[in-house]
């Protein structure tokens, strides 16, 4: 296996409880990310190393920029916008998902047409009771996948004909044929299986060669996989075990930004890995693709 090892460097010692949701806003040249349990939406400027925080009061699963300069966030009990000027939160979809199996919204991203795909998971650890939803520009919410345990990474190939999706406890990445115009998915196929000892697949992004970069929770790394062969071809080591999400950013989209967590770690583990919960970055030979914004 031709695996090239490089190590990511700490760029912000956030000590996040559950860093997640990394996405590069190429219009602003800033990294958006969240601390789910810290209830914070973060905007990190790699030029100044300043990290601006917005307190969301509720757990925040993920964030995507909108095409009108706001951000759209998945809070534990609904979908809302945040005004970057003053932090005003406005609910667009108010749900009662938290009443069923103590669920909350988790990871998500937008497709080529600006629809927001976001999943749920049970905070009580109940398996196969969660969903993946697609939210349209008029905030209609359609269930796309049911029987999910922990809905996590999602990505599309360059022309939007394929969708890749992770339900973390399965240890798998699945591929769907994707209809860009309608958002229909079909022909589910397992394309990558990650052994437990390598970690659990969490957040995911895609590069301009169509390779998938997957954050491996308990795996100390982000790994690059070929979706056609299922083979791991590169690995970025991270000096923290709970690696949660990744996104390409920078002027050339060749810097990989990585979030990590301190959740589920003992005092002894935190002493061993004190940078846990930090945001990391590394220059790569690969380049990402610009993130899609919510319409």
N, C-alpha and C positions, 0 to 999 in steps of 0.2 A: 504494500500500500504506500503510495507516494504521498506522505503526509508531511507538510512543512510546518514547523513549530515556530510561532512568534509569540511574544508576550505583550499584553496590553498594559499601559501605564495609567496610574491613577491621575485623573485631572481635576476631580472635585471630591473631597472627603466628606460626603454628605451624611454618612452614617444613617442612611434611609432604612426604615424598618422593612419596607418591601418596595424597593425601586423597581420600576416597570415602565412599559409603554413608550420606549424611546422612539422618537420620530424627528427627522430633520425638516425644519421649515426653510426651504430654499429661498423663499421670498425675503425672509428676515435674516438668513444665515445664523439661525439659532437652533439649539437642541431643545425640544420639548420632551419632558418625561414626568412621571408621577411617582409619588410615594403612597401606595395604596393605604397602608395602615396608618401612615402619618397624616393622611387626608390632605395631601399637598399636590398641587399642580406646579411644576417647575419650568422656568425658561432659563437655560444656561447659554451664556455668550462665551464661546471659546476664545474670542479676541481679548476680552477683558477679564475672563475667568469669574465673572459675576453670575450668580444664580439668583434669579428673582422667584419668590414663592407666592402662591395664591392659596389661601386656606379654603378648602372646599367643604369643611364641616362634616361631610360624609366620606366614606371610603370611595376612592376614585380609581377605576379599573384601567382606563386608557384615555388618550387625548388625540384628536386630529384637528389640524387647522381647517378653517372654512374659507371659501373664496370671497368672503366679505370682511376678512380681518379679525373675526372672532375666533374662538376655539370651541369645538364640540367635545364634551366629556361624557364618559359613562360613569355615573355615580352609582352607589350601591342600589339605589331605588329608582333610577330613572336616567334619562338622557337630558343634558342641559347644555346651554351655551355659557361661556364666561367672557365678559368684556375685559380685554387686556388693560384698558386704561384705568379701571377702578375695581376690577374683580367681581363685578355684579354677576350673580348666577341666576339664570332664567331657565326653569324647567320647560322642556319641549315635549317630553314623554314622562309621565308620572306613572310608576307601576307599583304593584304589590308583590313583586317576585320574591322579596325578602320574607314574605309570610309563608311561602311554600318551600319547605326544606331549607329555610334560612339562606336563600340564594342571594347572590349579588352579581352585577355586571362585572366582567373581567376584560380580557384583551380584545382588541379590534382595530380595523383599518378601513380605509375607503378603497373602492375599486376604481377602475378607469373612468367610469361614468359619474363618480362622485357619490355613490351610495355608501353608507356606513354599515359595515359588517361587524357585529359585536356579539360576544357569547357570554354565558353565565357559568357560575359554578356554586356548589353548595358549601357554605362555610362550616356546615356540620359534618362535612366529609361524606355525604351520601352520594353514591356513585350512580351514574347513568340517569340522572333526573334533570339535567340541564340542557340548554339549547344554544344554537347559533342563530342569530337574527340578522335580517337585512333591513336597514332603515332608509327610506327614500327621502327625496328632498322636501316632501310635504309631511315628513315625520310619521308616515305609515310604517308600522313594524310588522314584518312577515317572518314567521319561523321557517328556517331553511333546513336545519339538522336537529334532530331530537335524540334523546338517549345519551347525551354527552356527560362526561364526568367533570373535567376542568377544561373549558374552552380557552385555547391559547393562540399560538402563532397563526397568522394568516398572510398569504401573499399571492400575487398573480404574476404570470409570465408577461413578457414584454408586450405581446399583442392582445393580452386579455382573453386568450382562448382556454387557459387552464387556471384553476385555483388550487392552491395548496393549503392544507389545514391540519392543525395539531390539536388533539385531545390528549393532554399530557399523560395521564396514567396508562394509556395504551402503549406508550413508547413508540408510536408510529406517526409518520407523516402520510396523509392521504391526498390523492389528486382527484379533482373533479373536472370534467369538461365544463367550460363556462361559456354562457351566452352573454356577451357584453351588453347587448341591447336590452334583454329582459331580466338579466341577473339569475337566470335558471341554471341550476347545477345538475349534473347527471354523471353516470358511469364512475362511481366511486372506486378507487383503486389504491391499495397500499403500495407506496413507492419506497419508503425508507422505514427500517425497523432498527431502533437503537436499544442495545442490551442495557439492562438496569444498571450494571456496574459502570457504564459510561455516563450515567446521569439521565435525567428526565427532560425530554424536549419541552421548551417553554416558548419564549418569543422567537420570531423568525423574520428575516428579510431576504431579499433576492438581489443578485448583482446583474450587471448588464450582459453577462454571459449565460444567464439563466440558472446559475448555481444558487442553492439555498444555504443561508447562514443561520444556524440554529443555536440559540442559547441553551446550554445544558445545565439545568438545576441539579446541584450536587455533583456536577461534572467538572468544575473549575475551568470552563472553557466555552468559547463559541466555536462550533465546528462547521466547516463548509462541505456540503454534500452535493453530489451530482444526482439530480432527480431522475435521470434516465437509467442510471445503474444502481442507485441506492448507496453508492460508495462514499465514505468520508475521504475527502481529498486534502483538506487543510485543517489546521487547528490553531486557534488563538488562545493561548493560556491566559488565565485570569487569576490573580492571587486572592481569590475569594471563592468559596464553594457554591454559593447560591447565585448562579448567573441566570438572569431573568429575561433580558431583552437586548436587542441590538438594532442599530440603524446606521446606514451610511450617510455621512455628511461631509461638510467642508466644501470649499470652492469647487473642487473637482470630484466630489462625492467619493473620495478614496480614503476617507478616515472612517473607521468603524467605531462607533460609540456604543458602549456596553453599560447596562445597569446591573446592580447586584442588590442583595438583601441581607439583613441581619436576622430576619424572622427564622424561627425553628432552629436557632443555634444556641448551644450551651455557653455558659461563661467561659469554660475552658476553650471551646472552639473560637470564641470571639477574641480570646487572648492570642491564640495561634494565628488567627486571620483578622487582624485589627482593621484592615481596609474594607472589610465586608460592609455593604451598604453604600459603597462609593460608586462614582461614575468613572469609567475607564475609557481609554481611546487608544487606537493603534492605526498607523498608516498601512495600507494593504496594496498589493499589486492589482487587486480587483477594484471595480468602480460600481457603485450602486445606481439605482434609478430614482428620479425625483418622486417624492411621495405624492399620492393623489389627495386632493382636498375635498372636503364635503361641499356639495353644491347647495 
